[in-house]
Amino acid sequence: MTQHHKPFRFGLLSHNTSPSQDYLVAQALRAEQAGYATFLLPDHLEDQFAPALALAMVAQATTSIRMGSCVFDNDFRHPALLAKDVATLDQLSHGRFEFGLGAGWMQSEYECIGLTFDRPIVRIDRLAEAIQIVKALLTEETVTFSGQYYSITGMRGLPKPLQKPYPPIYLGGSGKRMLQLAAREASCVGIVPRIKKAERGEHMNDLLDIDDATPEALQQKISWIREAAGPRFAELELNIVLLDVQVTDEREQTQRTLAERYGASAQALQDSPFFLIGNYEQICEKLWQIRERFGCSYIVTWEEHLESLAPVVAHLTGR
């Protein structure tokens, strides 16, 4: 039986650390021009524009590129306020918003604002309740909810989003519990290597466990997703965020150089689905293989690779 995969699309994840209005808008416009499907902003407390406000600004400056949170930290906002942000962003973007939400992971941020950094099981269970509330507020006239973490009484869910029943929901992670929640509740599931330290680094990649970026680890995570999704697995879009992109005719030498940086072997980087190293033909071929083997069709890269990946985006988008 032939497996049918979703068409390729590509996202650009901005660090959003300038912060500069002109730079952010120019970046979004260039991503739109290059054919990226989405422009994404993370959610942190330090040197970044507030993501909802920045995405609203990007929405007014662009015309076709979709935009998303990658991802809102659930613990920073009450789900009732989050639902209002989601609906507002969808309205302001004329139905181009994609709603990424997570359980939070950077302990140092929690500590600096006196917020308890609960165990993963607690944060994920709280996120599960928040998702139910947000979905209800975006679709129902009034919402009453009583859970372990949140309580809402007779709240009107206004405004409503343009996309029905609500904007696409993106949930992701590395652990079984989070990925299985995503499999049940999201339309797009993001798969990332596990984080080895919950604090801010010079680059997000510096915090990730490269030993968890193997094909075998990715296959294991997809099996968890498939198990929890059941019949809806075929409807899910699977996503990975690339750790590095190096377009070069010196593939082996570049792999050796990067291997030293990441503390891995050159063969491990060549095999890892999270690294694209080689010329354009080799990179395109590897992406075909990733989709064929794992079903991952939504590929996100960091802003520093916007230009180098652009020819691949132009060649593979929609195929």
DRENVOVO-252407 format. One line per 8 residues: for each residue x, y, z of N, C-alpha, C, O. Coordinates in pm, whole numbers, padded with zeros to 5 digits. Example, Ala and Ser with C-alpha at 12.3 -4.5 7.8 and 13.67 -1.06 7.14 Angstrom:
DRENVOVO-252407
01319/-00569/00780/01230/-00450/00780/01320/-00330/00780/01424/-00332/00846 | 01285/-00225/00708/01367/-00106/00714/01290/00003/00787/01341/00114/00804
end
This chain:
DRENVOVO-252407
00085/-00120/00000/00000/00000/00000/00088/00125/00000/00177/00139/00084 | 00064/00215/-00094/00143/00336/-00105/00105/00436/00003/-00013/00462/00027 | 00206/00493/00069/00180/00593/00172/00179/00731/00107/00272/00768/00036 | 00073/00806/00133/00059/00938/00074/00105/01043/00176/00051/01051/00286 | 00204/01122/00138/00257/01223/00227/00203/01360/00190/00165/01385/00076 | 00200/01448/00289/00160/01586/00262/00269/01655/00181/00386/01616/00189 | 00233/01755/00102/00333/01826/00022/00430/01903/00111/00397/01943/00223 | 00550/01924/00059/00649/02001/00131/00604/02145/00151/00545/02207/00062
00632/02196/00269/00628/02340/00291/00738/02373/00392/00786/02287/00465 | 00777/02501/00392/00893/02542/00470/00859/02664/00555/00784/02752/00513 | 00915/02667/00675/00895/02780/00765/01026/02844/00802/01131/02778/00803 | 01021/02973/00833/01139/03046/00879/01116/03087/01024/01019/03156/01055 | 01207/03046/01111/01198/03077/01254/01296/03189/01287/01418/03170/01279 | 01244/03304/01323/01327/03420/01357/01366/03415/01504/01285/03379/01589 | 01489/03451/01534/01530/03462/01674/01459/03579/01741/01438/03578/01863 | 01421/03682/01662/01349/03798/01715/01427/03862/01829/01369/03901/01931
01557/03873/01813/01638/03927/01922/01704/04060/01887/01798/04100/01956 | 01658/04129/01784/01723/04255/01746/01714/04356/01859/01819/04403/01902 | 01596/04394/01912/01472/04390/01837/01461/04516/01751/01489/04626/01798 | 01422/04498/01628/01414/04610/01535/01293/04590/01446/01280/04487/01380 | 01205/04688/01443/01086/04677/01360/01125/04662/01213/01071/04576/01143 | 01216/04744/01167/01255/04740/01026/01317/04606/00989/01287/04551/00883 | 01402/04554/01077/01468/04428/01049/01366/04314/01044/01369/04231/00953 | 01277/04310/01141/01180/04201/01148/01087/04204/01027/01059/04099/00969
01040/04320/00990/00951/04331/00874/01026/04293/00747/00972/04221/00663 | 01149/04340/00732/01228/04307/00613/01252/04156/00605/01249/04097/00497 | 01275/04096/00719/01298/03951/00723/01173/03875/00679/01181/03780/00602 | 01058/03918/00729/00932/03852/00692/00902/03871/00543/00857/03778/00476 | 00927/03990/00492/00903/04016/00351/00996/03933/00263/00953/03883/00159 | 01122/03917/00304/01215/03836/00226/01174/03689/00230/01184/03619/00129 | 01127/03641/00346/01080/03503/00356/00959/03481/00265/00948/03378/00199 | 00870/03578/00263/00753/03570/00176/00795/03564/00029/00745/03483/-00048
00887/03652/-00007/00936/03657/-00145/01005/03526/-00185/00992/03481/-00299 | 01076/03465/-00092/01151/03342/-00121/01062/03218/-00125/01108/03111/-00164 | 00937/03232/-00084/00845/03120/-00093/00825/03040/00033/00762/02934/00031 | 00879/03089/00145/00853/03020/00272/00704/03028/00303/00638/03128/00276 | 00651/02921/00361/00508/02916/00391/00473/02991/00518/00363/03046/00530 | 00567/02992/00615/00538/03051/00745/00655/03135/00795/00771/03108/00764 | 00621/03237/00873/00718/03319/00945/00685/03303/01093/00574/03333/01135 | 00782/03256/01172/00755/03212/01308/00837/03289/01409/00952/03324/01385
00776/03315/01525/00845/03384/01633/00835/03303/01761/00730/03247/01792 | 00946/03296/01837/00945/03228/01967/00888/03319/02076/00855/03435/02051 | 00879/03265/02196/00817/03337/02307/00909/03329/02428/00910/03229/02500 | 00987/03436/02450/01075/03441/02566/01065/03576/02635/01006/03670/02580 | 01122/03587/02753/01102/03705/02836/01212/03809/02825/01196/03920/02875 | 01322/03777/02761/01437/03867/02768/01437/03970/02655/01363/04068/02660 | 01521/03949/02553/01550/04056/02457/01468/04048/02328/01520/04077/02221 | 01343/04009/02338/01262/03991/02219/01136/04077/02224/01085/04110/02331
01087/04114/02105/00954/04173/02097/00851/04073/02148/00869/03952/02132 | 00745/04121/02210/00634/04034/02247/00580/03969/02120/00547/04040/02025 | 00570/03837/02115/00539/03771/01988/00404/03809/01928/00394/03826/01807 | 00301/03822/02010/00170/03854/01954/00170/03992/01887/00116/04008/01778 | 00232/04089/01952/00238/04224/01894/00326/04226/01770/00292/04291/01670 | 00439/04156/01775/00528/04152/01659/00462/04081/01541/00477/04125/01427 | 00390/03974/01568/00321/03903/01459/00210/03989/01399/00184/03982/01279 | 00144/04069/01482/00042/04160/01430/00106/04261/01335/00049/04295/01231
00225/04310/01371/00297/04403/01285/00335/04336/01153/00320/04395/01046 | 00385/04214/01161/00423/04139/01041/00301/04114/00951/00310/04119/00829 | 00188/04089/01015/00066/04064/00938/00028/04183/00852/-00020/04167/00740 | 00050/04302/00904/00013/04423/00829/00112/04451/00717/00078/04518/00619 | 00234/04401/00728/00338/04430/00629/00343/04328/00516/00401/04354/00411 | 00282/04211/00536/00290/04103/00438/00152/04076/00379/00051/04129/00425 | 00150/03993/00275/00023/03966/00209/-00013/03818/00200/-00131/03784/00201 | 00086/03731/00190/00054/03590/00165/00117/03493/00264/00058/03387/00291
00233/03524/00319/00299/03430/00408/00216/03413/00535/00161/03509/00588 | 00208/03288/00582/00140/03262/00708/00236/03292/00822/00357/03298/00802 | 00183/03311/00939/00268/03345/01053/00224/03267/01175/00106/03233/01190 | 00321/03241/01264/00284/03159/01377/00371/03183/01499/00480/03239/01491 | 00319/03138/01612/00392/03138/01738/00466/03006/01747/00408/02900/01724 | 00595/03012/01781/00677/02889/01783/00768/02889/01906/00889/02906/01895 | 00710/02870/02021/00567/02860/02051/00536/02945/02172/00625/02977/02251 | 00407/02983/02186/00366/03049/02308/00391/02956/02427/00360/02837/02421
00446/03010/02535/00460/02934/02660/00326/02942/02732/00284/03051/02772 | 00261/02829/02750/00129/02827/02813/00127/02891/02950/00028/02953/02988 | 00235/02877/03026/00236/02925/03163/00248/03077/03174/00230/03132/03283 | 00278/03145/03064/00292/03291/03068/00159/03364/03053/00152/03484/03079 | 00053/03293/03013/-00076/03360/02987/-00192/03269/03029/-00185/03147/03013 | -00295/03328/03082/-00417/03252/03108/-00477/03213/02973/-00475/03293/02880 | -00531/03091/02962/-00585/03048/02832/-00697/03136/02778/-00717/03141/02656 | -00770/03204/02865/-00875/03295/02815/-00813/03413/02741/-00863/03455/02637
-00703/03467/02795/-00633/03576/02727/-00562/03525/02602/-00556/03595/02500 | -00510/03404/02609/-00443/03345/02494/-00542/03325/02378/-00509/03352/02263 | -00662/03280/02409/-00764/03261/02306/-00796/03393/02237/-00817/03397/02116 | -00800/03500/02314/-00828/03631/02255/-00713/03674/02164/-00737/03730/02057 | -00589/03648/02205/-00474/03678/02119/-00480/03598/01989/-00456/03653/01882 | -00513/03470/01999/-00520/03383/01881/-00625/03433/01782/-00598/03445/01663 | -00743/03463/01833/-00850/03510/01745/-00815/03646/01684/-00842/03670/01566 | -00756/03733/01764/-00718/03866/01715/-00612/03854/01605/-00623/03919/01501
-00510/03772/01629/-00406/03754/01528/-00462/03694/01400/-00420/03730/01291 | -00556/03603/01414/-00616/03545/01293/-00696/03648/01216/-00695/03649/01092 | -00765/03735/01288/-00840/03843/01222/-00745/03943/01156/-00764/03980/01040 | -00642/03986/01229/-00550/04087/01176/-00467/04036/01058/-00422/04114/00975 | -00447/03905/01052/-00369/03847/00943/-00457/03797/00828/-00408/03737/00733 | -00588/03823/00839/-00685/03776/00738/-00679/03624/00722/-00680/03571/00610 | -00673/03556/00837/-00678/03410/00835/-00547/03342/00804/-00545/03234/00746 | -00435/03406/00841/-00303/03349/00810/-00228/03302/00935/-00109/03272/00926
-00293/03295/01049/-00222/03263/01173/-00221/03113/01200/-00319/03043/01176 | -00105/03064/01251/-00092/02926/01296/-00051/02928/01442/00047/02992/01480 | -00126/02859/01524/-00119/02869/01669/-00030/02762/01728/-00070/02646/01742 | 00093/02801/01761/00186/02709/01827/00187/02733/01976/00196/02847/02021 | 00177/02626/02052/00167/02636/02198/00251/02527/02261/00257/02415/02211 | 00317/02559/02373/00399/02461/02442/00384/02469/02592/00321/02560/02645 | 00443/02372/02660/00430/02361/02806/00536/02440/02881/00536/02443/03004 | 00627/02507/02806/00736/02579/02871/00853/02488/02900/00835/02370/02932
00974/02543/02888/01091/02457/02909/01209/02531/02972/01298/02466/03027 | 01213/02663/02964/01331/02735/03009/01317/02774/03157/01258/02876/03190 | 01372/02690/03243/01357/02708/03388/01408/02844/03434/01350/02905/03524 | 01517/02892/03374/01575/03019/03418/01477/03135/03403/01478/03227/03484 | 01391/03131/03300/01292/03237/03283/01186/03232/03392/01143/03335/03444 | 01144/03111/03427/01046/03096/03535/01102/03152/03665/01033/03224/03738 | 01226/03120/03692/01288/03162/03818/01300/03314/03826/01283/03372/03934 | 01329/03380/03713/01351/03525/03719/01222/03603/03742/01228/03720/03780
01106/03541/03720/00980/03611/03747/00902/03546/03862/00785/03576/03884 | 00970/03456/03934/00907/03395/04051/00796/03299/04019/00705/03278/04099 | 00802/03238/03899/00700/03142/03858/00752/03001/03882/00863/02968/03841 | 00674/02920/03948/00717/02784/03979/00735/02702/03852/00646/02695/03768 | 00850/02641/03840/00878/02555/03724/00842/02413/03764/00925/02338/03816 | 00718/02377/03739/00667/02246/03782/00728/02133/03700/00790/02155/03596 | 00710/02012/03750/00756/01894/03678/00688/01887/03541/00578/01940/03525 | 00752/01822/03443/00693/01813/03309/00550/01761/03309/00466/01811/03235
00521/01659/03391/00387/01603/03390/00282/01708/03429/00172/01708/03374 | 00317/01797/03522/00224/01902/03566/00207/02006/03456/00095/02046/03424 | 00319/02050/03398/00311/02152/03293/00234/02100/03171/00160/02175/03107 | 00253/01974/03140/00184/01918/03022/00036/01898/03052/-00048/01925/02966 | 00004/01853/03172/-00139/01839/03207/-00208/01976/03210/-00324/01987/03169 | -00138/02078/03257/-00194/02213/03256/-00213/02262/03112/-00314/02326/03080 | -00118/02231/03027/-00132/02265/02886/-00252/02196/02824/-00324/02256/02744 | -00275/02072/02858/-00390/01999/02803/-00521/02067/02839/-00611/02078/02756
-00531/02115/02964/-00651/02189/03004/-00662/02319/02926/-00771/02355/02880 | -00551/02389/02910/-00553/02516/02838/-00600/02498/02695/-00675/02581/02643 | -00557/02391/02630/-00599/02365/02492/-00749/02347/02484/-00813/02397/02391 | -00805/02276/02580/-00951/02256/02578/-01024/02390/02593/-01125/02413/02527 | -00972/02476/02678/-01035/02607/02699/-01025/02693/02575/-01123/02754/02532 | -00906/02699/02517/-00886/02783/02398/-00975/02735/02285/-01041/02816/02219 | -00978/02606/02261/-01064/02553/02155/-01210/02589/02179/-01282/02627/02086 | -01253/02578/02302/-01393/02608/02334/-01423/02757/02313/-01526/02792/02256
-01333/02844/02358/-01356/02988/02344/-01355/03031/02197/-01421/03129/02161 | -01282/02960/02114/-01276/02996/01972/-01395/02942/01892/-01417/02983/01778 | -01470/02851/01951/-01578/02788/01874/-01717/02801/01937/-01817/02797/01865 | -01724/02817/02068/-01854/02818/02136/-01895/02960/02175/-01811/03049/02186 | -02026/02979/02196/-02076/03112/02230/-02035/03153/02370/-01984/03263/02391 | -02058/03065/02467/-02012/03088/02604/-01945/02962/02656/-01978/02851/02615 | -01850/02982/02748/-01772/02868/02797/-01771/02866/02949/-01744/02967/03015 | -01801/02750/03004/-01783/02724/03146/-01694/02602/03159/-01719/02499/03097
-01590/02614/03240/-01492/02505/03251/-01442/02499/03394/-01412/02602/03454 | -01433/02379/03448/-01378/02361/03581/-01280/02245/03577/-01319/02130/03560 | -01152/02278/03592/-01049/02175/03587/-00959/02182/03707/-00989/02252/03805 | -00848/02111/03702/-00754/02111/03813/-00675/02241/03820/-00633/02284/03927 | -00655/02305/03702/-00569/02423/03696/-00643/02551/03659/-00599/02660/03694 | -00753/02538/03588/-00825/02656/03540/-00974/02642/03567/-01029/02532/03570 | -01037/02758/03585/-01181/02762/03604/-01237/02883/03530/-01188/02995/03547 | -01340/02862/03449/-01403/02969/03373/-01555/02956/03388/-01609/02845/03382
-01620/03066/03406/-01765/03062/03426/-01834/03156/03329/-01819/03278/03338 | -01910/03100/03237/-01996/03178/03148/-01924/03283/03067/-01978/03391/03045 | -01803/03254/03021/-01727/03353/02945/-01764/03347/02798/-01772/03239/02739 | -01786/03464/02738/-01813/03471/02595/-01681/03467/02518/-01587/03539/02551 | -01674/03383/02419/-01553/03369/02340/-01552/03464/02223/-01594/03429/02113 | -01504/03583/02245/-01499/03685/02140/-01364/03755/02142/-01306/03773/02249 | -01313/03796/02026/-01369/03772/01893/-01350/03627/01850/-01281/03550/01917 | -01409/03591/01739/-01390/03459/01681/-01287/03467/01569/-01277/03570/01502
-01211/03361/01547/-01112/03361/01439/-01179/03349/01303/-01295/03307/01293 | -01107/03386/01199/-01158/03369/01063/-01151/03223/01020/-01242/03173/00954 | -01042/03156/01056/-01027/03015/01018/-01118/02930/01107/-01127/02951/01228 | -01184/02835/01046/-01279/02751/01118/-01234/02606/01121/-01184/02555/01021 | -01251/02540/01236/-01310/02593/01359/-01217/02687/01436/-01262/02765/01520 | -01087/02677/01407/-00987/02765/01469/-00860/02754/01386/-00848/02663/01304 | -00765/02843/01406/-00639/02834/01332/-00570/02699/01356/-00590/02637/01460 | -00490/02653/01261/-00417/02527/01280/-00337/02531/01410/-00273/02632/01442
-00341/02422/01483/-00271/02414/01611/-00144/02332/01595/-00145/02221/01544 | -00033/02391/01641/00098/02327/01636/00141/02298/01779/00151/02389/01861 | 00168/02172/01807/00224/02130/01935/00344/02042/01905/00342/01965/01809 | 00447/02053/01986/00564/01972/01960/00642/01942/02086/00611/01993/02194 | 00743/01859/02070/00826/01824/02183/00915/01707/02151/00931/01668/02036 | 00974/01652/02257/01066/01539/02241/01025/01417/02321/01067/01305/02291 | 00944/01438/02424/00905/01328/02512/00773/01265/02473/00693/01324/02401 | 00752/01144/02522/00633/01067/02485/00504/01136/02526/00410/01143/02448
00498/01187/02649/00373/01246/02698/00334/01369/02615/00217/01386/02581 | 00432/01455/02584/00402/01575/02508/00364/01542/02364/00269/01599/02310 | 00436/01452/02303/00407/01416/02165/00273/01346/02152/00204/01361/02051 | 00235/01270/02252/00105/01204/02243/-00010/01301/02267/-00118/01283/02211 | 00012/01403/02349/-00088/01510/02360/-00102/01580/02225/-00213/01606/02180 | 00011/01609/02162/00008/01673/02031/-00065/01587/01929/-00142/01638/01848 | -00043/01459/01934/-00107/01367/01839/-00258/01369/01852/-00329/01351/01754 | -00306/01392/01973/-00451/01394/01996/-00514/01529/01967/-00631/01536/01928
-00439/01638/01987/-00500/01770/01988/-00459/01863/01873/-00531/01958/01843 | -00346/01838/01810/-00293/01932/01712/-00323/01888/01570/-00362/01774/01545 | -00303/01982/01477/-00308/01946/01335/-00167/01931/01281/-00146/01867/01177 | -00068/01990/01350/00071/01976/01312/00152/01940/01436/00140/02006/01539 | 00233/01836/01426/00313/01789/01539/00461/01812/01508/00514/01762/01409 | 00527/01890/01595/00668/01917/01579/00751/01823/01664/00720/01798/01780 | 00858/01770/01605/00943/01674/01673/01082/01733/01686/01145/01768/01586 | 01131/01744/01809/01262/01805/01833/01345/01713/01922/01289/01634/01998
01478/01723/01913/01562/01651/02009/01538/01706/02149/01498/01821/02167 | 01561/01622/02248/01539/01666/02386/01637/01775/02426/01746/01787/02369 | 01597/01854/02523/01679/01964/02574/01763/01912/02690/01713/01843/02779 | 01892/01947/02689/01980/01896/02794/01998/01993/02910/02043/01953/03018 | 01963/02122/02888/01966/02217/03000/01863/02326/02976/01855/02383/02867 | 01784/02354/03079/01670/02445/03066/01709/02588/03098/01660/02647/03195 | 01797/02644/03017/01838/02782/03038/01871/02844/02903/01879/02774/02802 | 01889/02974/02901/01917/03043/02776/02061/03021/02732/02153/03028/02814
02081/02994/02605/02215/02981/02548/02233/03082/02438/02141/03157/02404 | 02354/03084/02381/02377/03175/02269/02289/03139/02151/02247/03226/02075 | 02261/03011/02136/02174/02963/02029/02097/02844/02083/02150/02767/02163 | 01973/02830/02039/01890/02719/02084/01960/02584/02062/01947/02493/02144 | 02033/02571/01951/02100/02444/01921/02197/02403/02031/02221/02283/02050 | 02253/02499/02102/02350/02469/02207/02287/02397/02326/02357/02340/02409 | 02156/02401/02333/02085/02342/02447/02032/02203/02417/01979/02136/02506 | 02046/02158/02293/01984/02032/02252/02082/01915/02261/02203/01931/02248
02025/01798/02285/02104/01676/02296/02117/01613/02158/02021/01555/02106 | 02235/01623/02099/02256/01572/01964/02236/01421/01958/02200/01368/01853 | 02258/01352/02069/02237/01206/02072/02090/01170/02051/02057/01055/02024 | 02002/01271/02065/01859/01247/02045/01812/01297/01908/01692/01308/01882 | 01909/01327/01819/01878/01377/01685/01903/01271/01580/01926/01303/01463 | 01899/01145/01620/01928/01034/01530/01802/00989/01456/01691/01019/01500 | 01818/00918/01344/01700/00862/01277/01620/00769/01367/01497/00767/01364 | 01692/00691/01449/01624/00597/01538/01539/00669/01641/01428/00625/01672
01592/00779/01696/01515/00857/01794/01392/00918/01730/01284/00918/01790 | 01408/00971/01609/01293/01030/01539/01188/00923/01510/01068/00948/01525 | 01231/00805/01469/01136/00697/01441/01060/00658/01567/00940/00632/01562 | 01129/00654/01680/01063/00621/01807/00955/00724/01840/00845/00688/01882 | 00987/00851/01821/00892/00957/01852/00770/00948/01760/00657/00969/01804 | 00793/00917/01634/00681/00905/01541/00592/00787/01578/00470/00792/01559 | 00651/00682/01630/00569/00567/01674/00480/00606/01791/00366/00559/01800 | 00530/00691/01881/00446/00740/01991/00329/00823/01936/00215/00809/01982
00359/00907/01839/00255/00991/01778/00149/00904/01711/00029/00924/01728 | 00196/00807/01634/00103/00718/01563/00012/00643/01661/-00107/00628/01637 | 00071/00597/01769/-00004/00523/01870/-00116/00607/01930/-00228/00559/01946 | -00085/00732/01962/-00185/00818/02027/-00287/00874/01928/-00402/00896/01964 | -00244/00897/01805/-00333/00959/01706/-00438/00864/01655/-00549/00906/01623 | -00405/00736/01646/-00500/00640/01592/-00537/00674/01449/-00449/00704/01368 | -00666/00670/01416/-00709/00692/01277/-00675/00831/01223/-00666/00848/01102 | -00656/00930/01312/-00629/01065/01263/-00481/01086/01228/-00442/01196/01187
-00398/00983/01244/-00255/00999/01214/-00234/01045/01070/-00147/01129/01043 | -00311/00991/00978/-00294/01025/00836/-00324/01172/00809/-00278/01227/00709 | -00401/01237/00897/-00436/01377/00878/-00327/01471/00933/-00324/01589/00896 | -00239/01421/01018/-00142/01507/01084/-00031/01550/00989/00013/01475/00902 | 00013/01673/01007/00133/01722/00941/00247/01707/01041/00235/01750/01156 | 00358/01646/00998/00472/01625/01087/00581/01726/01052/00609/01752/00935 | 00641/01781/01156/00737/01890/01140/00869/01860/01211/00871/01796/01316 | 00979/01909/01152/01106/01914/01222/01165/02054/01204/01145/02119/01102
01238/02099/01306/01314/02224/01298/01460/02186/01278/01519/02120/01362 | 01517/02229/01167/01654/02192/01134/01752/02253/01233/01736/02367/01276 | 01854/02177/01268/01958/02229/01356/02062/02308/01278/02115/02408/01327 | 02090/02264/01155/02189/02336/01076/02169/02306/00928/02125/02197/00891 | 02201/02405/00845/02196/02392/00700/02329/02445/00646/02365/02560/00672 | 02399/02363/00572/02526/02405/00511/02524/02364/00364/02533/02245/00332 | 02511/02462/00276/02513/02434/00132/02657/02442/00085/02720/02548/00091 | 02710/02330/00038/02852/02323/00005/02879/02208/-00091/02808/02108/-00091
02982/02224/-00171/03030/02113/-00253/03134/02030/-00178/03177/01925/-00226 | 03174/02077/-00061/03271/02006/00023/03197/01940/00139/03215/01976/00255 | 03116/01844/00105/03025/01786/00204/03101/01717/00319/03071/01742/00436 | 03197/01634/00286/03265/01557/00390/03344/01646/00483/03342/01626/00605 | 03414/01745/00428/03492/01836/00511/03401/01918/00602/03433/01939/00719 | 03289/01964/00548/03195/02043/00628/03135/01960/00740/03117/02009/00851 | 03104/01834/00711/03052/01745/00814/03153/01726/00926/03116/01723/01044 | 03281/01712/00890/03384/01695/00994/03396/01820/01081/03410/01811/01203
03390/01937/01017/03400/02062/01092/03282/02079/01187/03300/02116/01303 | 03162/02053/01137/03043/02065/01221/03042/01960/01332/02994/01986/01442 | 03093/01844/01301/03095/01737/01400/03174/01779/01524/03137/01746/01636 | 03283/01851/01502/03362/01901/01615/03282/01999/01698/03288/01998/01821 | 03208/02086/01630/03128/02185/01701/03020/02119/01786/02996/02158/01901 | 02954/02017/01730/02841/01956/01800/02880/01837/01887/02795/01778/01954 | 03008/01800/01886/03050/01689/01968/02993/01557/01923/02957/01472/02005 | 02985/01540/01791/02930/01417/01734/03023/01371/01622/03121/01439/01590
02994/01257/01564/03073/01210/01452/03019/01267/01322/02902/01305/01314 | 03105/01273/01221/03060/01322/01090/02949/01233/01035/02856/01282/00972 | 02961/01103/01059/02857/01011/01010/02723/01038/01079/02618/01028/01017 | 02728/01072/01208/02604/01101/01281/02533/01222/01221/02410/01222/01209 | 02609/01325/01183/02546/01442/01122/02491/01410/00984/02386/01460/00945 | 02564/01326/00909/02514/01288/00777/02383/01211/00788/02293/01228/00706 | 02373/01127/00890/02253/01043/00906/02137/01119/00968/02021/01086/00942 | 02166/01220/01051/02062/01289/01127/01964/01363/01036/02007/01435/00945
01834/01347/01058/01734/01421/00980/01735/01571/01008/01673/01649/00935 | 01804/01613/01114/01801/01753/01156/01916/01835/01098/01926/01955/01126 | 02001/01774/01017/02111/01844/00954/02103/01827/00803/02085/01716/00753 | 02115/01938/00730/02121/01934/00585/02258/01987/00542/02286/02106/00558 | 02341/01900/00489/02478/01936/00452/02506/01880/00313/02489/01760/00290 | 02547/01965/00222/02579/01921/00087/02540/02025/-00015/02503/02137/00020 | 02548/01987/-00143/02502/02079/-00246/02350/02071/-00256/02286/01991/-00187 | 02292/02156/-00341/02146/02162/-00347/02084/02029/-00385/01980/01991/-00331
02146/01957/-00477/02091/01830/-00519/02092/01729/-00404/01996/01655/-00384 | 02201/01728/-00328/02210/01636/-00214/02112/01672/-00104/02054/01584/-00041 | 02093/01802/-00082/01998/01845/00021/01855/01811/-00020/01777/01761/00062 | 01820/01835/-00144/01686/01800/-00191/01663/01649/-00180/01556/01606/-00138 | 01763/01571/-00216/01750/01426/-00208/01731/01381/-00063/01650/01292/-00036 | 01804/01443/00029/01789/01405/00170/01649/01440/00220/01591/01364/00297 | 01595/01555/00178/01460/01591/00220/01356/01495/00166/01261/01460/00237 | 01373/01451/00043/01284/01348/-00011/01290/01223/00075/01188/01162/00106
01411/01185/00114/01429/01064/00195/01366/01081/00334/01305/00988/00386 | 01381/01200/00392/01321/01226/00523/01169/01213/00516/01107/01153/00604 | 01110/01270/00412/00964/01260/00402/00920/01118/00376/00821/01071/00432 | 00995/01047/00290/00957/00909/00257/00967/00818/00379/00880/00734/00402 | 01072/00835/00457/01095/00746/00572/01013/00784/00694/00960/00698/00763 | 01004/00915/00720/00943/00959/00846/00809/01031/00828/00733/01044/00923 | 00780/01077/00707/00656/01150/00683/00663/01297/00717/00560/01365/00715 | 00782/01349/00749/00797/01489/00785/00799/01575/00659/00891/01566/00578
00697/01659/00643/00684/01739/00521/00695/01889/00548/00716/01967/00455 | 00682/01930/00673/00691/02071/00710/00827/02093/00775/00852/02047/00886 | 00914/02163/00704/01053/02179/00744/01076/02325/00782/01053/02416/00702 | 01122/02347/00905/01147/02483/00954/01296/02502/00973/01366/02414/01023 | 01345/02619/00932/01486/02652/00951/01499/02785/01023/01408/02868/01019 | 01614/02805/01089/01640/02930/01158/01672/03041/01058/01709/03014/00944 | 01656/03164/01102/01670/03280/01014/01804/03289/00944/01812/03341/00833 | 01911/03238/01007/02043/03251/00944/02057/03166/00817/02152/03183/00741
01960/03076/00796/01965/02991/00676/01859/03031/00573/01834/02957/00478 | 01798/03146/00592/01693/03193/00500/01740/03188/00355/01675/03127/00270 | 01852/03250/00327/01898/03261/00188/01954/03130/00135/01927/03092/00021 | 02031/03059/00217/02094/02937/00167/01992/02829/00134/02014/02748/00043 | 01881/02825/00208/01780/02722/00182/01677/02767/00078/01598/02686/00030 | 01678/02895/00042/01575/02949/-00048/01563/02873/-00179/01450/02848/-00221 | 01671/02835/-00248/01654/02759/-00372/01586/02623/-00351/01511/02577/-00436 | 01613/02560/-00237/01548/02434/-00204/01399/02456/-00180/01316/02377/-00224
01367/02564/-00109/01228/02600/-00084/01153/02619/-00216/01043/02568/-00234 | 01216/02692/-00308/01153/02718/-00439/01132/02588/-00516/01033/02573/-00587 | 01226/02495/-00503/01220/02370/-00582/01120/02270/-00526/01051/02201/-00602 | 01111/02262/-00393/01032/02154/-00333/00894/02194/-00284/00808/02108/-00268 | 00871/02322/-00260/00742/02364/-00204/00626/02313/-00290/00623/02330/-00412 | 00530/02250/-00223/00410/02203/-00291/00424/02069/-00357/00325/02015/-00408 | 00543/02013/-00359/00565/01885/-00426/00544/01767/-00331/00558/01652/-00372
end
